[in-house]
């Protein structure tokens, strides 16, 4: 269970990935770069 943005999930091959992500799949392409920049600035 993910309780914090610092928690990870372990995949079947043992690799750990963040449990929280920033999805941009449905954001218009021209807005994606700015959204990602703001997410990076926010940490």
C-alpha distance matrix in Angstrom:
0.0 3.8 6.3 9.2 11.2 11.8 8.5 9.0 8.3 11.2 13.5 15.8 18.5 16.7 16.5 13.7 13.1 11.8 8.6 11.0 14.4 17.7 19.1 22.9 23.6 25.5 27.0 30.8 31.7 33.9 31.2 28.5 30.0 30.3 26.7 25.5 28.0 26.7 23.0 24.2 26.4 23.5 21.6
3.8 0.0 3.8 5.8 7.5 8.6 5.9 7.3 8.0 11.6 14.1 17.1 19.2 17.2 16.3 12.9 11.6 9.4 6.1 7.8 11.4 14.6 16.5 20.3 21.5 23.5 24.5 28.2 29.1 31.1 28.2 25.5 26.9 26.9 23.4 22.2 24.4 23.1 19.4 20.6 22.6 19.7 17.9
6.3 3.8 0.0 3.8 7.1 8.4 6.8 9.7 11.3 14.7 17.6 20.6 22.5 20.2 19.2 15.6 14.4 11.7 8.9 9.6 13.3 16.0 18.4 22.0 23.7 25.3 26.0 29.7 30.7 32.3 29.2 26.8 27.9 27.5 24.0 23.0 24.9 23.0 19.6 20.8 22.2 19.0 17.3
9.2 5.8 3.8 0.0 3.8 5.2 5.4 8.9 11.6 15.1 18.0 21.3 22.8 20.3 18.6 14.9 13.3 10.0 8.2 8.2 11.7 14.2 17.1 20.5 22.7 24.5 24.7 28.3 28.9 30.3 27.1 24.7 25.4 24.8 21.5 20.3 21.8 20.0 16.6 17.5 18.7 15.6 13.7
11.2 7.5 7.1 3.8 0.0 3.8 5.6 8.2 11.2 14.7 17.2 20.8 21.8 19.6 17.3 13.6 11.3 7.6 6.8 5.6 8.6 10.9 14.1 17.4 19.8 21.8 21.7 25.2 25.6 26.9 23.8 21.2 21.8 21.4 18.1 16.7 18.2 16.7 13.1 13.9 15.5 12.5 10.5
11.8 8.6 8.4 5.2 3.8 0.0 3.8 6.6 10.2 13.2 16.1 19.7 20.3 17.6 15.4 11.6 10.2 7.1 7.5 7.8 10.6 13.3 16.6 19.9 22.2 24.6 24.5 27.8 27.8 29.2 26.3 23.4 23.6 23.4 20.5 18.5 19.7 18.6 15.0 14.9 16.5 14.1 11.2
8.5 5.9 6.8 5.4 5.6 3.8 0.0 3.8 7.0 10.1 13.3 16.7 17.7 15.0 13.4 9.7 8.8 6.4 5.7 7.7 11.0 14.4 17.1 20.6 22.4 24.9 25.4 28.9 29.0 30.7 28.0 25.0 25.6 25.7 22.6 20.6 22.4 21.4 17.7 17.9 19.9 17.4 14.7
9.0 7.3 9.7 8.9 8.2 6.6 3.8 0.0 3.8 6.6 9.7 13.2 14.0 11.5 9.8 6.1 5.4 4.4 4.6 7.9 10.6 14.2 16.4 19.9 21.2 24.1 24.9 28.3 28.2 30.2 27.9 24.6 25.2 25.9 22.9 20.6 22.6 22.3 18.5 18.4 21.0 19.1 16.1
8.3 8.0 11.3 11.6 11.2 10.2 7.0 3.8 0.0 3.8 6.4 9.8 11.3 9.4 8.4 5.5 5.4 6.3 5.5 9.3 11.6 15.3 16.7 20.3 20.9 23.9 25.2 28.6 28.5 31.0 28.9 25.5 26.5 27.6 24.4 22.2 24.7 24.6 20.8 21.0 23.8 22.0 19.3
11.2 11.6 14.7 15.1 14.7 13.2 10.1 6.6 3.8 0.0 3.8 6.7 7.9 5.7 5.7 4.4 6.4 8.9 9.1 12.8 14.5 18.2 19.3 22.6 22.9 26.1 27.7 30.8 30.5 33.1 31.3 27.8 28.6 30.0 27.1 24.7 27.1 27.4 23.6 23.4 26.5 25.0 22.0
13.5 14.1 17.6 18.0 17.2 16.1 13.3 9.7 6.4 3.8 0.0 3.8 5.4 5.3 5.4 6.1 7.5 10.6 10.9 14.2 15.1 18.5 19.0 22.0 21.7 25.1 26.9 29.9 29.4 32.3 30.9 27.3 28.3 30.1 27.4 24.9 27.6 28.2 24.6 24.5 27.8 26.6 23.8
15.8 17.1 20.6 21.3 20.8 19.7 16.7 13.2 9.8 6.7 3.8 0.0 3.8 5.5 7.5 9.4 11.2 14.4 14.5 17.8 18.8 22.1 22.2 25.1 24.4 27.7 29.8 32.7 32.2 35.3 34.0 30.5 31.6 33.6 30.8 28.4 31.2 31.9 28.3 28.2 31.6 30.4 27.6
18.5 19.2 22.5 22.8 21.8 20.3 17.7 14.0 11.3 7.9 5.4 3.8 0.0 3.8 5.7 8.9 11.2 14.9 15.9 19.1 19.7 22.9 23.2 25.8 25.3 28.8 30.7 33.3 32.4 35.4 34.3 30.6 31.3 33.6 31.1 28.3 30.9 32.0 28.5 27.9 31.3 30.5 27.5
16.7 17.2 20.2 20.3 19.6 17.6 15.0 11.5 9.4 5.7 5.3 5.5 3.8 0.0 3.8 6.4 9.6 13.1 14.3 17.7 18.8 22.2 23.2 26.0 26.1 29.6 31.1 33.9 33.1 35.8 34.4 30.7 31.2 33.1 30.6 27.7 30.0 30.8 27.2 26.5 29.7 28.7 25.5
16.5 16.3 19.2 18.6 17.3 15.4 13.4 9.8 8.4 5.7 5.4 7.5 5.7 3.8 0.0 3.8 6.6 10.3 12.3 15.2 15.9 19.1 20.2 23.0 23.3 26.9 28.1 30.8 29.8 32.4 31.0 27.3 27.6 29.5 27.2 24.1 26.4 27.3 23.8 22.9 26.2 25.5 22.2
13.7 12.9 15.6 14.9 13.6 11.6 9.7 6.1 5.5 4.4 6.1 9.4 8.9 6.4 3.8 0.0 3.8 6.9 9.0 12.0 13.2 16.6 18.2 21.2 22.0 25.4 26.5 29.4 28.7 31.0 29.3 25.7 26.0 27.5 24.9 22.0 24.2 24.7 21.1 20.4 23.5 22.4 19.2
13.1 11.6 14.4 13.3 11.3 10.2 8.8 5.4 5.4 6.4 7.5 11.2 11.2 9.6 6.6 3.8 0.0 3.8 6.3 8.8 9.5 12.8 14.4 17.5 18.4 21.8 22.7 25.7 25.1 27.4 25.6 22.0 22.5 23.9 21.2 18.5 20.8 21.3 17.7 17.3 20.5 19.4 16.5
11.8 9.4 11.7 10.0 7.6 7.1 6.4 4.4 6.3 8.9 10.6 14.4 14.9 13.1 10.3 6.9 3.8 0.0 3.8 5.4 6.8 10.3 12.6 15.9 17.4 20.4 21.0 24.2 23.9 25.9 23.7 20.3 20.8 21.7 18.8 16.4 18.6 18.6 14.8 14.7 17.7 16.1 13.4
8.6 6.1 8.9 8.2 6.8 7.5 5.7 4.6 5.5 9.1 10.9 14.5 15.9 14.3 12.3 9.0 6.3 3.8 0.0 3.8 6.6 10.4 12.3 16.0 17.2 19.8 20.8 24.3 24.5 26.7 24.2 21.1 22.2 22.8 19.5 17.7 20.2 19.6 15.8 16.6 19.3 17.1 14.9
11.0 7.8 9.6 8.2 5.6 7.8 7.7 7.9 9.3 12.8 14.2 17.8 19.1 17.7 15.2 12.0 8.8 5.4 3.8 0.0 3.8 7.1 9.5 13.1 14.9 17.3 17.8 21.3 21.8 23.6 20.9 18.0 19.2 19.5 16.0 14.5 17.1 16.2 12.4 13.7 16.3 14.0 12.3
14.4 11.4 13.3 11.7 8.6 10.6 11.0 10.6 11.6 14.5 15.1 18.8 19.7 18.8 15.9 13.2 9.5 6.8 6.6 3.8 0.0 3.8 6.1 9.6 11.5 14.1 14.5 17.9 18.1 20.1 17.5 14.5 15.7 16.4 13.0 11.4 14.4 13.9 10.3 11.8 14.8 13.2 11.8
17.7 14.6 16.0 14.2 10.9 13.3 14.4 14.2 15.3 18.2 18.5 22.1 22.9 22.2 19.1 16.6 12.8 10.3 10.4 7.1 3.8 0.0 3.8 6.6 9.4 11.6 11.2 14.6 14.9 16.6 13.9 10.9 12.4 12.8 9.4 8.2 11.4 11.0 7.8 10.0 12.9 11.6 11.2
19.1 16.5 18.4 17.1 14.1 16.6 17.1 16.4 16.7 19.3 19.0 22.2 23.2 23.2 20.2 18.2 14.4 12.6 12.3 9.5 6.1 3.8 0.0 3.8 5.8 8.1 8.5 12.0 12.6 14.9 12.7 9.8 12.2 13.2 9.9 9.4 13.1 13.0 10.5 12.9 15.8 14.8 14.8
22.9 20.3 22.0 20.5 17.4 19.9 20.6 19.9 20.3 22.6 22.0 25.1 25.8 26.0 23.0 21.2 17.5 15.9 16.0 13.1 9.6 6.6 3.8 0.0 3.8 5.7 5.3 8.4 8.8 11.3 9.3 6.5 9.5 10.8 8.1 8.2 12.0 12.4 10.9 13.2 16.0 15.8 16.3
23.6 21.5 23.7 22.7 19.8 22.2 22.4 21.2 20.9 22.9 21.7 24.4 25.3 26.1 23.3 22.0 18.4 17.4 17.2 14.9 11.5 9.4 5.8 3.8 0.0 3.8 5.8 8.4 9.1 12.4 11.3 8.9 12.1 14.0 11.6 11.8 15.5 16.1 14.6 16.9 19.8 19.5 19.8
25.5 23.5 25.3 24.5 21.8 24.6 24.9 24.1 23.9 26.1 25.1 27.7 28.8 29.6 26.9 25.4 21.8 20.4 19.8 17.3 14.1 11.6 8.1 5.7 3.8 0.0 3.8 6.3 8.6 11.5 10.3 9.2 12.9 14.1 11.9 13.2 16.7 16.8 16.0 18.7 21.1 20.7 21.6
27.0 24.5 26.0 24.7 21.7 24.5 25.4 24.9 25.2 27.7 26.9 29.8 30.7 31.1 28.1 26.5 22.7 21.0 20.8 17.8 14.5 11.2 8.5 5.3 5.8 3.8 0.0 3.8 6.3 8.3 6.6 6.0 9.9 10.6 8.8 10.7 13.8 13.9 13.7 16.5 18.5 18.4 19.8
30.8 28.2 29.7 28.3 25.2 27.8 28.9 28.3 28.6 30.8 29.9 32.7 33.3 33.9 30.8 29.4 25.7 24.2 24.3 21.3 17.9 14.6 12.0 8.4 8.4 6.3 3.8 0.0 3.8 5.6 5.5 6.4 9.7 10.8 10.3 12.3 14.8 15.5 16.0 18.4 20.2 20.7 22.3
31.7 29.1 30.7 28.9 25.6 27.8 29.0 28.2 28.5 30.5 29.4 32.2 32.4 33.1 29.8 28.7 25.1 23.9 24.5 21.8 18.1 14.9 12.6 8.8 9.1 8.6 6.3 3.8 0.0 3.8 5.4 5.2 7.6 9.8 10.2 11.2 13.5 15.1 15.7 17.4 19.4 20.5 21.8
33.9 31.1 32.3 30.3 26.9 29.2 30.7 30.2 31.0 33.1 32.3 35.3 35.4 35.8 32.4 31.0 27.4 25.9 26.7 23.6 20.1 16.6 14.9 11.3 12.4 11.5 8.3 5.6 3.8 0.0 3.8 5.7 6.9 8.1 9.7 11.3 12.6 14.1 15.6 17.2 18.6 20.1 21.8
31.2 28.2 29.2 27.1 23.8 26.3 28.0 27.9 28.9 31.3 30.9 34.0 34.3 34.4 31.0 29.3 25.6 23.7 24.2 20.9 17.5 13.9 12.7 9.3 11.3 10.3 6.6 5.5 5.4 3.8 0.0 3.8 5.7 5.6 6.3 8.9 10.3 11.0 12.5 14.6 15.8 16.8 18.8
28.5 25.5 26.8 24.7 21.2 23.4 25.0 24.6 25.5 27.8 27.3 30.5 30.6 30.7 27.3 25.7 22.0 20.3 21.1 18.0 14.5 10.9 9.8 6.5 8.9 9.2 6.0 6.4 5.2 5.7 3.8 0.0 3.8 5.5 5.1 6.2 8.6 10.0 10.5 12.3 14.3 15.3 16.7
30.0 26.9 27.9 25.4 21.8 23.6 25.6 25.2 26.5 28.6 28.3 31.6 31.3 31.2 27.6 26.0 22.5 20.8 22.2 19.2 15.7 12.4 12.2 9.5 12.1 12.9 9.9 9.7 7.6 6.9 5.7 3.8 0.0 3.8 5.5 5.2 6.2 8.7 9.9 10.7 12.4 14.3 15.5
30.3 26.9 27.5 24.8 21.4 23.4 25.7 25.9 27.6 30.0 30.1 33.6 33.6 33.1 29.5 27.5 23.9 21.7 22.8 19.5 16.4 12.8 13.2 10.8 14.0 14.1 10.6 10.8 9.8 8.1 5.6 5.5 3.8 0.0 3.8 5.5 5.1 6.2 8.6 9.9 10.6 12.4 14.4
26.7 23.4 24.0 21.5 18.1 20.5 22.6 22.9 24.4 27.1 27.4 30.8 31.1 30.6 27.2 24.9 21.2 18.8 19.5 16.0 13.0 9.4 9.9 8.1 11.6 11.9 8.8 10.3 10.2 9.7 6.3 5.1 5.5 3.8 0.0 3.8 5.5 5.2 6.2 8.7 10.0 10.6 12.6
25.5 22.2 23.0 20.3 16.7 18.5 20.6 20.6 22.2 24.7 24.9 28.4 28.3 27.7 24.1 22.0 18.5 16.4 17.7 14.5 11.4 8.2 9.4 8.2 11.8 13.2 10.7 12.3 11.2 11.3 8.9 6.2 5.2 5.5 3.8 0.0 3.8 5.4 5.0 6.2 8.6 9.8 10.7
28.0 24.4 24.9 21.8 18.2 19.7 22.4 22.6 24.7 27.1 27.6 31.2 30.9 30.0 26.4 24.2 20.8 18.6 20.2 17.1 14.4 11.4 13.1 12.0 15.5 16.7 13.8 14.8 13.5 12.6 10.3 8.6 6.2 5.1 5.5 3.8 0.0 3.8 5.5 5.2 6.2 8.7 10.0
26.7 23.1 23.0 20.0 16.7 18.6 21.4 22.3 24.6 27.4 28.2 31.9 32.0 30.8 27.3 24.7 21.3 18.6 19.6 16.2 13.9 11.0 13.0 12.4 16.1 16.8 13.9 15.5 15.1 14.1 11.0 10.0 8.7 6.2 5.2 5.4 3.8 0.0 3.8 5.4 5.1 6.2 8.7
23.0 19.4 19.6 16.6 13.1 15.0 17.7 18.5 20.8 23.6 24.6 28.3 28.5 27.2 23.8 21.1 17.7 14.8 15.8 12.4 10.3 7.8 10.5 10.9 14.6 16.0 13.7 16.0 15.7 15.6 12.5 10.5 9.9 8.6 6.2 5.0 5.5 3.8 0.0 3.8 5.4 5.1 6.4
24.2 20.6 20.8 17.5 13.9 14.9 17.9 18.4 21.0 23.4 24.5 28.2 27.9 26.5 22.9 20.4 17.3 14.7 16.6 13.7 11.8 10.0 12.9 13.2 16.9 18.7 16.5 18.4 17.4 17.2 14.6 12.3 10.7 9.9 8.7 6.2 5.2 5.4 3.8 0.0 3.8 5.4 5.1
26.4 22.6 22.2 18.7 15.5 16.5 19.9 21.0 23.8 26.5 27.8 31.6 31.3 29.7 26.2 23.5 20.5 17.7 19.3 16.3 14.8 12.9 15.8 16.0 19.8 21.1 18.5 20.2 19.4 18.6 15.8 14.3 12.4 10.6 10.0 8.6 6.2 5.1 5.4 3.8 0.0 3.8 5.4
23.5 19.7 19.0 15.6 12.5 14.1 17.4 19.1 22.0 25.0 26.6 30.4 30.5 28.7 25.5 22.4 19.4 16.1 17.1 14.0 13.2 11.6 14.8 15.8 19.5 20.7 18.4 20.7 20.5 20.1 16.8 15.3 14.3 12.4 10.6 9.8 8.7 6.2 5.1 5.4 3.8 0.0 3.8
21.6 17.9 17.3 13.7 10.5 11.2 14.7 16.1 19.3 22.0 23.8 27.6 27.5 25.5 22.2 19.2 16.5 13.4 14.9 12.3 11.8 11.2 14.8 16.3 19.8 21.6 19.8 22.3 21.8 21.8 18.8 16.7 15.5 14.4 12.6 10.7 10.0 8.7 6.4 5.1 5.4 3.8 0.0
